[in-house]
Amino acid sequence: MLVAVNGVRLFVDVANFGLVTDGDTVREKPTLLMLHGGPGWDHVGFKEAFASLSDVAQIVFFDFRGNGRSEGDDPATWNLAQWADDVKGLCETLGIFRPIVCGLSFGGFVAQAYATRYPDHPGKLILLSTAAKIDFPTIFAAFERVGGPEIGALAEKYWMNPTAEGRADFLKFCRPFFRYRRDRPPENLARIIRRTEVALHFNGPHNEHGQFDFRDDLAKLRCPVLLMSGEHDPIVPMPLVEATAAAIPAHLLRFERLDQCSHDMHGDDPGKVFGVMREFITAPNLPSV
């Protein structure tokens, strides 16, 4: 369905019931709002996997403005502040109160923008395979470490000067290293709507991807935070995640490092990833701070 938010219509899908019977009573599950990776992608790539959390939460998926099936063709609105405002606006339109907001990869950048702009709005925050600031030399070194000099050079070629051709090569040759477990099937990119122009607008050191820095603003957070990352992630290497963890108030943070995982942790070790998420979702909220 398409939902009007801040002047555009965003594509939204819901995985399951939020109100369920429980013996002689009816109870309401918390709402988990999923923020997809990208930019320029839709939510379909991770939909089936994260819908498995339907037993503990109502799962709401949507495509960011300018991404996937959502409207929004103005490049001036393809930025973290606007995408963050759309997260809050979507919650207000749908009547979602104190959402659990989960951002994966690029979605984690948007989740941090949202949570630092509106620290009293989320009930909980989940950040997967993401960081508060990106350092490109660290990323290139990580790709070389997991894939060799050729893979490192291809990553550097795309990120330093994003082009459609360079992005196609990156997805073909570098993206397979987003999985640590090569025996597991990779994500089927044919199912995903990809808008390359949005990625080229955002990616690279000279665009917002290389300029945002949430480290100081993360001190504003007021809700519990789960930060989870794979030890072998080349696109968001562990040093960047550690710096993010250090910026989040310690009394709010649960930080999980997954040893046998790369960027797509939910594909490498779904049992661990979704087990930790279930524990976090169902844990009692901390007292207000």
C-alpha positions in Angstrom: 0.0 0.0 0.0 1.0 3.6 -0.5 0.9 5.9 2.5 1.1 9.8 2.2 4.0 11.1 4.3 5.6 14.5 4.1 4.4 15.2 0.6 5.1 11.9 -1.1 3.6 8.4 -1.0 5.7 5.7 0.6 5.3 2.0 -0.1 4.4 0.2 3.1 3.8 -3.5 3.8 2.9 -5.3 7.1 4.0 -8.8 7.8 1.4 -9.8 10.4 -1.2 -9.0 13.0 -0.3 -6.5 15.8 -3.3 -7.4 17.9 -3.4 -11.1 18.8 -5.5 -13.4 21.0 -3.8 -14.8 24.1 -6.0 -17.2 26.0 -9.1 -15.3 27.2 -7.5 -11.9 26.4 -6.2 -9.9 23.5 -2.7 -8.4 23.6 -0.9 -5.9 21.4 2.6 -6.7 20.2 5.2 -3.9 19.8 5.8 -2.6 16.3 9.1 -3.2 14.7 9.8 -0.7 11.9 12.4 -2.1 9.5 14.7 0.3 7.6 16.3 -1.3 4.6 19.8 -1.1 3.1 20.9 0.7 0.0 20.5 3.4 -0.8 18.4 3.1 -4.0 17.1 -0.4 -3.0 13.8 -1.6 -1.8 12.9 -3.6 1.3 12.2 -6.9 -0.4 15.8 -8.3 0.0 15.5 -8.8 3.7 11.7 -9.1 4.1 11.3 -12.8 4.3 14.2 -13.2 6.8 13.1 -10.4 9.2 9.4 -11.4 9.0 10.5 -14.4 11.1 10.3 -12.0 14.1 6.5 -11.9 13.7 6.1 -14.0 16.9 7.3 -11.1 19.1 6.4 -8.0 17.1 4.3 -6.6 14.3 6.7 -6.0 11.5 6.3 -2.9 9.3 8.4 -2.7 6.1 8.6 0.4 3.8 10.7 1.8 1.0 12.5 5.1 1.7 11.5 8.1 -0.4 13.1 7.8 -3.8 13.8 4.1 -3.2 12.0 1.0 -4.4 8.2 1.5 -4.9 8.0 4.8 -3.0 7.6 8.2 -4.6 10.2 11.0 -4.5 12.1 12.0 -7.5 13.7 15.2 -6.2 17.4 14.6 -5.5 17.3 17.5 -3.0 15.3 15.2 -0.7 17.6 12.2 -1.0 19.4 12.9 2.3 19.5 11.5 5.8 17.6 14.3 7.4 14.6 13.9 5.1 14.7 10.1 5.3 14.8 10.5 9.1 11.8 12.9 9.1 9.9 10.4 6.9 10.5 7.7 9.6 8.8 9.9 12.2 6.2 11.0 9.8 5.3 7.5 8.8 4.9 6.5 12.5 2.6 9.5 13.0 0.5 8.7 10.0 0.1 5.0 11.0 -0.4 5.8 14.6 2.7 3.9 15.7 3.7 4.9 19.3 7.2 4.3 20.7 8.3 2.0 17.8 11.2 -0.4 17.8 13.2 1.0 14.9 15.7 -1.4 13.2 18.2 -0.1 10.6 20.3 -2.4 8.5 23.5 -1.0 6.8 22.4 2.2 5.1 19.1 1.8 7.0 21.2 2.1 10.1 22.5 5.5 9.0 18.8 6.6 8.6 18.0 5.1 12.0 20.7 7.1 13.7 19.6 10.3 11.9 16.0 9.7 13.1 16.9 8.7 16.7 19.3 11.7 17.2 16.8 14.2 15.7 13.9 12.8 17.7 15.5 11.1 20.8 12.2 10.8 22.7 10.3 9.1 19.8 11.7 5.5 19.5 11.0 2.9 22.2 14.1 0.9 21.2 16.7 1.2 18.5 18.4 -1.7 16.7 21.5 -1.0 14.6 22.8 -3.8 12.4 26.0 -3.7 10.3 26.2 0.0 10.4 28.3 2.8 11.9 28.1 6.4 13.0 30.8 7.6 10.6 32.4 6.0 7.5 36.1 5.9 6.8 36.8 4.8 3.3 40.5 3.8 3.6 39.5 1.4 6.4 36.8 -0.1 4.1 39.3 -0.5 1.2 41.8 -2.2 3.4 39.0 -4.6 4.7 38.0 -5.6 1.2 41.6 -6.3 0.3 41.9 -8.4 3.5 38.9 -10.6 2.7 39.2 -10.7 -1.1 42.7 -9.7 -2.1 44.2 -6.7 -3.9 41.8 -6.9 -6.9 38.7 -6.7 -4.8 40.2 -3.9 -2.7 41.0 -2.0 -5.9 37.4 -2.5 -7.3 35.9 -1.2 -4.0 38.2 1.8 -4.1 37.4 2.5 -7.7 33.6 2.7 -7.0 33.5 4.5 -3.7 36.1 7.1 -4.6 34.3 8.0 -7.8 30.8 6.5 -7.9 29.6 5.7 -11.4 26.9 3.3 -12.8 29.6 1.1 -14.4 31.7 1.0 -11.2 28.7 0.2 -9.1 27.8 -2.7 -11.4 31.3 -4.1 -11.0 31.2 -3.6 -7.2 27.9 -5.5 -6.9 29.2 -8.3 -9.1 32.7 -8.8 -7.6 32.7 -7.2 -4.2 29.2 -7.8 -2.8 29.7 -11.6 -2.5 32.1 -10.8 0.4 29.1 -9.4 2.3 28.6 -13.1 3.3 31.1 -15.0 5.4 29.3 -18.3 4.9 29.8 -19.1 1.2 27.7 -22.3 1.6 24.6 -20.2 2.2 22.7 -18.8 -0.9 23.4 -15.1 -1.6 20.7 -12.5 -1.7 18.7 -12.7 -5.0 19.3 -9.2 -6.5 17.0 -9.9 -9.4 14.0 -9.5 -7.0 15.1 -6.1 -5.8 14.2 -2.7 -7.4 17.5 -0.8 -7.6 17.6 2.9 -8.4 21.3 3.6 -9.2 20.8 7.3 -9.4 20.0 7.5 -5.7 23.1 5.5 -4.8 25.3 7.7 -6.9 23.8 10.8 -5.3 24.6 9.5 -1.8 27.7 7.3 -2.0 31.3 8.3 -1.9 33.6 10.6 0.2 32.4 13.8 -1.5 28.7 13.1 -0.9 26.7 12.7 2.3 28.0 9.1 2.7 31.5 10.4 3.4 30.4 13.5 5.4 27.8 12.4 8.0 29.1 11.9 11.6 26.7 10.9 14.3 29.3 10.2 17.0 28.6 13.4 19.1 24.9 13.2 18.5 24.5 9.7 19.7 24.9 11.0 23.3 21.4 12.3 22.9 19.9 8.8 22.7 17.3 8.0 25.4 16.2 4.5 24.5 17.8 1.1 24.7 20.1 0.3 21.8 21.2 -3.0 20.3 24.3 -2.7 18.1 25.3 -5.9 16.3 28.0 -6.4 13.7 30.0 -9.1 12.0 33.7 -9.5 12.6 34.4 -10.0 8.9 32.3 -7.2 7.5 34.3 -5.3 4.8 31.8 -2.6 4.1 31.3 -1.5 7.7 34.6 -2.8 9.3 34.7 -3.5 13.1 36.8 -0.5 14.0 34.0 1.8 12.7 31.5 -0.1 14.7 33.6 0.0 17.9 33.8 3.8 17.5 30.0 3.8 17.2 29.6 1.7 20.4 31.9 4.1 22.3 29.7 7.0 21.3 26.4 5.5 22.6 25.6 6.0 26.4 26.9 2.8 28.0 23.8 2.2 30.2 21.6 2.1 27.1 23.8 -0.2 24.9 23.9 -3.9 24.2 26.8 -4.5 21.8 27.1 -7.9 20.0 30.1 -8.9 17.8 29.4 -12.0 15.7 32.6 -14.0 15.0 31.5 -16.1 12.0 29.7 -13.3 10.1 30.2 -10.6 7.5 27.9 -7.7 6.5 24.8 -9.9 5.9 24.7 -11.3 9.4 21.1 -12.5 9.1 22.3 -14.7 6.2 25.4 -16.0 7.9 24.0 -16.8 11.3 20.2 -16.3 11.4 19.9 -18.2 14.7 22.2 -15.9 16.5 21.0 -12.7 14.9 17.3 -13.3 15.4 17.8 -14.9 18.8 19.5 -11.7 20.1 16.9 -9.5 18.5 14.1 -11.5 20.1 15.7 -11.1 23.5 16.1 -7.4 23.0 12.6 -6.8 21.7 11.0 -8.7 24.6 13.2 -7.3 27.3 11.5 -4.8 29.6 12.2 -1.2 28.8 14.7 0.7 30.8 13.4 3.5 33.1 13.1 6.8 31.3 16.3 8.8 31.2 
